[in-house]
Amino acid sequence: MLIGWSEIDITPKKKIKLAGQFYERISEFTESPICVIAMAISTEEDHAVFCACDLESVYPNLLALARQKIAQACSGRTAPGPDPAKVMVSATHTHTSYEYKGEDKRDSSLSVLARVLPESMKYVPKVAAEDVVTSEEALEFLSEKIAEAVLTAWDSREEAFYANEFGRAAVGMCRRAVYDDGTAKMWGDTDHANFDCLEGGNDSGIELLYTFDRNKKPTGVVANIACPSQVLEQRSFISSDYWGKVRQYLREEFGPAFHVLGLCSAAGDQCPRDLIRWVEPETPIDDPNVIRIHPLKRRADPSMFDIKGCCRVGRRIADEILAVSREIEEYHTDGIFRHRVLKLRLPLRRVTISEYEAAKRELDEYIKSCGASGEFTFKDNAAMHVCAGVMARYEHQQDTDLHDAEVHVIRLGEIAFATNSFELFLDYGNRIRARSKAQQTFLIQLCCGSDGYLPTEKAERGSHYSAYVSSGVTGHAGGDLLVRETLETIRTLFLEN
């Protein structure tokens, strides 16, 4: 078995637009470097390249462009390169990295707003700046760096050992509060007489895969955690969030050449904040969903909106990875290696006629309240997003029933890897892990696409952001199908000798 690593810096030299919030943010400084990390694995049987990016999402056009550049680079080589179709590109889901040009979609909420808003209405961004990296420049730059990371990892492959292990660290917690009338709210206030429970659980487990050179010197670790890297998500600086801290702390122990491939497990309803023991941000933030009226001071974690909290999370993870590494006894150099690429066709989550008509009326009324020649801001965009999303889905479903999703399933010895392109709610991940035929199952969300949230049926009933129709392309029927197809593929791979 051959394993190779690479890390390519993507920290910009000038200001960038930051992705991930309804309100505009321009980077003010760099808190920590951002990068693309790749690990290539190959045997005589098969191969795979895992690539994790400090990005909010990996849109299909970025994936396609990166794969195109990989194919072009390999066409001029004598030695075979990786199959671009077996290159998996995922996002850590940080909200303090590049905004880049995605695909222009008529079925998006923004396209609906562009059509229905009066021409006299002027959008006023919260912030603006000159000499900022354009979204087109960012797309080209990122695709080049992803291709470079993949090819560098491929070219650096050498004989290696690996060890799969398991750890625990408290990182992710459910971010949806449920009230006594059955409704739910992302970031909902729990210090409320009508608060009933958190909608879902959390997963403190860390799936770990350590790699070593032929002399058993540590070269890197794959860490699979059920929480997006979003401690600092509302801040206006460039940051790799808690994964940057994990890299920093582990390199203090293993040296500067040690690699960390951070993979986000099923975590669509997870966040690094405790909604029960709520700790306020150190300084105000613009997200109205996290504002509390007269919050009590709690004895709990440091603010998980700020750098101190980010360091605490990074330290927890790094300490556990170090502790587990000291107990490794079993090293592997081979094992059955199979890589399957699936194209799933998932049912589009539909909008009813009455839902469409209600959304259209509500949007029309909101536009009238703004004034025909008025201005609107990110707050108006956020307020109109749900209605516009319902209208966009209604239009889209008139000629589309299914949504294509790329899924990778891999067997490495007694380990399974399974990807998906969603912000997948934790319950789906739990179902896959619990029924998987593998000894250990790594799950990678927001990989090879960015298809929005995939909520459970329970979340759809509770509604609110992350469970609205406009929050994703498919619903619980698609989630059930994703689970079944993933499990069946794992089962088939583990029947092979």
LOGUDO-142226 format. One record per residue (C-alpha): residue number from 1; x, y, z. Coordinates in steps of 0.1 Angstrom, whole numbers, plus 5000, padded with zeros to 4 digits. Layout:
BEGIN
 num   c1   c2   c3
 NUM    X    Y    Z
...
***
This chain:
BEGIN
 num   c1   c2   c3
   1 5000 5000 5000
   2 5012 5035 4991
   3 5002 5066 5009
   4 5011 5102 5001
   5 5002 5136 5017
   6 5003 5172 5007
   7 4992 5206 5021
   8 4988 5236 4999
   9 4983 5271 5014
  10 4953 5291 5000
  11 4956 5321 5023
  12 4949 5351 5002
  13 4973 5380 4997
  14 4945 5405 4997
  15 4910 5409 5011
  16 4883 5384 5002
  17 4846 5382 5005
  18 4838 5357 5033
  19 4812 5330 5027
  20 4786 5315 5050
  21 4763 5342 5064
  22 4734 5362 5050
  23 4752 5394 5057
  24 4783 5405 5037
  25 4817 5403 5053
  26 4851 5414 5040
  27 4882 5399 5056
  28 4899 5424 5078
  29 4930 5403 5086
  30 4942 5366 5088
  31 4937 5349 5121
  32 4951 5316 5109
  33 4962 5302 5076
  34 4937 5283 5054
  35 4948 5254 5032
  36 4939 5224 5011
  37 4951 5190 5025
  38 4951 5158 5004
  39 4959 5122 5012
  40 4963 5097 4983
  41 4960 5059 4989
  42 4967 5033 4963
  43 4972 4996 4960
  44 4974 4974 4929
  45 4936 4970 4932
  46 4924 5005 4934
  47 4930 5041 4946
  48 4915 5071 4962
  49 4924 5107 4969
  50 4908 5125 4999
  51 4910 5163 4997
  52 4897 5185 5025
  53 4895 5223 5020
  54 4892 5251 5045
  55 4861 5263 5026
  56 4824 5268 5033
  57 4813 5244 5005
  58 4826 5226 4974
  59 4802 5235 4946
  60 4799 5213 4916
  61 4816 5238 4893
  62 4846 5240 4915
  63 4848 5202 4917
  64 4845 5199 4879
  65 4871 5225 4872
  66 4896 5210 4897
  67 4890 5175 4882
  68 4895 5190 4847
  69 4928 5205 4857
  70 4939 5172 4872
  71 4930 5153 4840
  72 4949 5179 4819
  73 4980 5177 4841
  74 4980 5139 4840
  75 4976 5137 4802
  76 5011 5149 4797
  77 5027 5124 4821
  78 5043 5091 4814
  79 5033 5075 4847
  80 4996 5072 4854
  81 4979 5097 4876
  82 4948 5095 4897
  83 4914 5090 4881
  84 4897 5124 4886
  85 4865 5106 4893
  86 4881 5090 4924
  87 4892 5123 4938
  88 4869 5133 4967
  89 4869 5170 4976
  90 4852 5180 5008
  91 4848 5212 5029
  92 4855 5217 5066
  93 4825 5241 5064
  94 4844 5271 5079
  95 4825 5304 5074
  96 4857 5324 5074
  97 4871 5316 5040
  98 4865 5324 5003
  99 4833 5332 4987
 100 4837 5321 4951
 101 4815 5319 4920
 102 4790 5290 4921
 103 4767 5279 4893
 104 4741 5303 4881
 105 4708 5286 4889
 106 4674 5297 4879
 107 4659 5275 4906
 108 4676 5294 4934
 109 4659 5318 4958
 110 4682 5346 4947
 111 4671 5342 4911
 112 4635 5345 4922
 113 4642 5377 4941
 114 4661 5391 4911
 115 4629 5385 4890
 116 4603 5398 4914
 117 4619 5428 4931
 118 4611 5462 4914
 119 4641 5476 4894
 120 4638 5507 4915
 121 4647 5488 4947
 122 4684 5490 4954
 123 4704 5465 4974
 124 4727 5481 5000
 125 4755 5457 5011
 126 4765 5458 5048
 127 4801 5463 5038
 128 4820 5468 5006
 129 4857 5474 4997
 130 4879 5479 4967
 131 4907 5456 4957
 132 4889 5425 4968
 133 4894 5391 4952
 134 4865 5386 4928
 135 4844 5355 4929
 136 4857 5344 4895
 137 4893 5349 4905
 138 4886 5328 4937
 139 4871 5300 4917
 140 4901 5298 4893
 141 4926 5300 4922
 142 4909 5274 4943
 143 4906 5249 4915
 144 4943 5253 4907
 145 4953 5247 4943
 146 4930 5217 4948
 147 4945 5201 4917
 148 4980 5209 4929
 149 4973 5194 4963
 150 4959 5162 4947
 151 4988 5157 4923
 152 5014 5165 4950
 153 4999 5139 4973
 154 4998 5114 4945
 155 5034 5120 4935
 156 5046 5117 4972
 157 5031 5082 4977
 158 5054 5057 4993
 159 5052 5024 5012
 160 5033 5031 5044
 161 5016 5017 5075
 162 4982 5028 5088
 163 4964 5023 5121
 164 4927 5029 5126
 165 4918 5040 5161
 166 4890 5057 5180
 167 4888 5087 5204
 168 4864 5110 5221
 169 4862 5147 5225
 170 4832 5170 5232
 171 4829 5192 5201
 172 4795 5191 5184
 173 4761 5197 5200
 174 4726 5199 5186
 175 4717 5234 5175
 176 4679 5230 5171
 177 4656 5238 5201
 178 4621 5223 5202
 179 4592 5240 5220
 180 4560 5226 5236
 181 4539 5233 5205
 182 4561 5210 5184
 183 4579 5238 5166
 184 4617 5240 5164
 185 4642 5267 5158
 186 4678 5267 5149
 187 4698 5286 5176
 188 4665 5288 5195
 189 4666 5303 5230
 190 4664 5275 5256
 191 4659 5299 5286
 192 4622 5301 5278
 193 4592 5287 5295
 194 4580 5269 5264
 195 4614 5252 5257
 196 4609 5214 5257
 197 4641 5197 5244
 198 4669 5197 5219
 199 4657 5180 5187
 200 4687 5157 5183
 201 4716 5142 5201
 202 4753 5147 5196
 203 4783 5124 5188
 204 4816 5129 5207
 205 4833 5100 5189
 206 4863 5106 5167
 207 4871 5081 5140
 208 4909 5081 5136
 209 4932 5068 5109
 210 4970 5074 5116
 211 4996 5070 5089
 212 5033 5062 5092
 213 5063 5059 5069
 214 5081 5026 5064
 215 5100 5032 5096
 216 5067 5038 5115
 217 5074 5075 5119
 218 5040 5093 5121
 219 5032 5112 5089
 220 4996 5122 5094
 221 4961 5115 5108
 222 4926 5115 5094
 223 4901 5127 5120
 224 4864 5124 5114
 225 4843 5147 5137
 226 4806 5153 5138
 227 4808 5191 5139
 228 4815 5218 5113
 229 4844 5241 5119
 230 4823 5271 5128
 231 4833 5285 5162
 232 4843 5317 5145
 233 4816 5317 5118
 234 4803 5352 5123
 235 4837 5369 5125
 236 4852 5391 5098
 237 4887 5376 5094
 238 4902 5346 5076
 239 4905 5315 5097
 240 4907 5277 5095
 241 4888 5277 5127
 242 4893 5248 5151
 243 4911 5226 5125
 244 4938 5252 5123
 245 4944 5249 5160
 246 4944 5211 5158
 247 4971 5212 5132
 248 4991 5237 5152
 249 4990 5217 5184
 250 4998 5183 5168
 251 5027 5198 5149
 252 5042 5209 5183
 253 5044 5172 5191
 254 5050 5155 5157
 255 5069 5182 5138
 256 5060 5206 5110
 257 5057 5179 5083
 258 5028 5162 5101
 259 4995 5163 5082
 260 4959 5165 5095
 261 4930 5156 5072
 262 4899 5170 5090
 263 4867 5154 5078
 264 4833 5166 5089
 265 4809 5137 5097
 266 4771 5139 5095
 267 4765 5172 5113
 268 4738 5192 5096
 269 4721 5199 5130
 270 4753 5202 5150
 271 4774 5232 5161
 272 4802 5238 5186
 273 4780 5257 5210
 274 4760 5245 5240
 275 4724 5259 5237
 276 4717 5248 5273
 277 4747 5264 5290
 278 4746 5295 5267
 279 4777 5317 5268
 280 4774 5350 5250
 281 4799 5362 5224
 282 4827 5384 5237
 283 4818 5412 5213
 284 4785 5417 5194
 285 4777 5399 5162
 286 4752 5406 5135
 287 4733 5373 5134
 288 4698 5380 5148
 289 4693 5343 5155
 290 4719 5342 5183
 291 4709 5374 5201
 292 4696 5367 5236
 293 4676 5392 5257
 294 4692 5396 5292
 295 4711 5363 5291
 296 4723 5349 5324
 297 4760 5343 5329
 298 4768 5306 5329
 299 4798 5287 5342
 300 4806 5267 5311
 301 4830 5267 5281
 302 4846 5300 5269
 303 4826 5318 5242
 304 4823 5295 5213
 305 4820 5325 5190
 306 4855 5336 5197
 307 4892 5327 5195
 308 4895 5315 5231
 309 4867 5290 5225
 310 4882 5279 5192
 311 4915 5272 5209
 312 4897 5252 5236
 313 4880 5230 5210
 314 4913 5225 5191
 315 4931 5216 5222
 316 4905 5190 5232
 317 4908 5173 5198
 318 4946 5174 5196
 319 4950 5161 5231
 320 4927 5131 5223
 321 4945 5124 5191
 322 4979 5125 5209
 323 4966 5103 5238
 324 4952 5076 5214
 325 4984 5077 5193
 326 5004 5066 5223
 327 4984 5034 5227
 328 4986 5022 5191
 329 4996 4985 5189
 330 4984 4973 5156
 331 4998 4985 5123
 332 4986 4976 5088
 333 5003 4976 5054
 334 4977 4960 5033
 335 4940 4949 5033
 336 4912 4948 5008
 337 4909 4981 4990
 338 4878 4989 4969
 339 4865 5023 4958
 340 4829 5026 4944
 341 4814 5058 4929
 342 4776 5060 4930
 343 4753 5084 4913
 344 4721 5084 4934
 345 4689 5099 4921
 346 4671 5113 4951
 347 4635 5126 4952
 348 4631 5164 4951
 349 4614 5177 4982
 350 4582 5191 4968
 351 4561 5223 4975
 352 4523 5221 4975
 353 4502 5246 4955
 354 4489 5262 4987
 355 4524 5265 5001
 356 4535 5282 4968
 357 4506 5306 4968
 358 4511 5315 5005
 359 4548 5322 4999
 360 4540 5344 4969
 361 4515 5364 4989
 362 4539 5368 5018
 363 4567 5379 4995
 364 4545 5404 4977
 365 4534 5419 5010
 366 4570 5422 5022
 367 4581 5439 4990
 368 4553 5464 4993
 369 4563 5471 5029
 370 4598 5480 5018
 371 4585 5507 4994
 372 4587 5506 4956
 373 4618 5528 4954
 374 4633 5518 4988
 375 4665 5501 4997
 376 4669 5466 5011
 377 4697 5449 5030
 378 4709 5415 5041
 379 4681 5415 5067
 380 4655 5418 5040
 381 4673 5391 5020
 382 4671 5368 5050
 383 4635 5376 5056
 384 4625 5370 5019
 385 4648 5339 5015
 386 4623 5313 5027
 387 4594 5325 5006
 388 4616 5329 4975
 389 4630 5294 4981
 390 4595 5279 4982
 391 4587 5297 4949
 392 4619 5285 4933
 393 4613 5249 4943
 394 4577 5250 4930
 395 4590 5262 4896
 396 4618 5237 4896
 397 4596 5207 4904
 398 4574 5213 4874
 399 4600 5197 4851
 400 4623 5179 4876
 401 4615 5150 4899
 402 4649 5138 4910
 403 4682 5152 4921
 404 4715 5136 4912
 405 4740 5132 4941
 406 4776 5118 4939
 407 4784 5093 4967
 408 4817 5075 4973
 409 4820 5043 4993
 410 4854 5028 5001
 411 4866 4997 5019
 412 4901 4998 5034
 413 4907 4966 5052
 414 4880 4965 5080
 415 4872 5003 5076
 416 4845 5019 5054
 417 4844 5055 5041
 418 4812 5070 5028
 419 4806 5105 5015
 420 4776 5126 5008
 421 4770 5161 4994
 422 4747 5174 5021
 423 4747 5190 5055
 424 4735 5156 5067
 425 4715 5155 5100
 426 4732 5134 5127
 427 4705 5108 5129
 428 4712 5096 5093
 429 4749 5092 5102
 430 4740 5073 5133
 431 4718 5049 5112
 432 4747 5043 5088
 433 4773 5037 5115
 434 4750 5014 5136
 435 4742 4991 5107
 436 4775 4993 5087
 437 4793 4959 5082
 438 4826 4977 5087
 439 4846 4976 5120
 440 4847 5014 5117
 441 4829 5038 5094
 442 4841 5073 5085
 443 4814 5096 5071
 444 4822 5127 5051
 445 4795 5153 5045
 446 4796 5183 5021
 447 4818 5162 4998
 448 4818 5164 4960
 449 4789 5188 4959
 450 4769 5212 4981
 451 4732 5203 4982
 452 4722 5220 5013
 453 4707 5205 5045
 454 4692 5171 5046
 455 4668 5172 5076
 456 4650 5143 5093
 457 4612 5139 5092
 458 4611 5151 5128
 459 4630 5183 5118
 460 4607 5189 5088
 461 4577 5189 5112
 462 4594 5213 5135
 463 4604 5235 5105
 464 4627 5266 5107
 465 4660 5272 5090
 466 4679 5240 5080
 467 4645 5222 5077
 468 4627 5245 5054
 469 4620 5233 5018
 470 4644 5261 5007
 471 4672 5248 5030
 472 4680 5218 5008
 473 4671 5198 4977
 474 4657 5166 4992
 475 4639 5157 5024
 476 4636 5127 5047
 477 4626 5104 5018
 478 4659 5112 5001
 479 4677 5108 5034
 480 4662 5073 5038
 481 4673 5063 5003
 482 4708 5077 5009
 483 4711 5056 5041
 484 4699 5024 5023
 485 4721 5028 4993
 486 4752 5036 5014
 487 4746 5006 5036
 488 4739 4982 5007
 489 4772 4993 4990
 490 4791 4988 5022
 491 4775 4954 5027
 492 4785 4944 4991
 493 4821 4955 4996
 494 4824 4936 5028
 495 4812 4904 5011
 496 4843 4904 4989
 497 4874 4885 4998
***
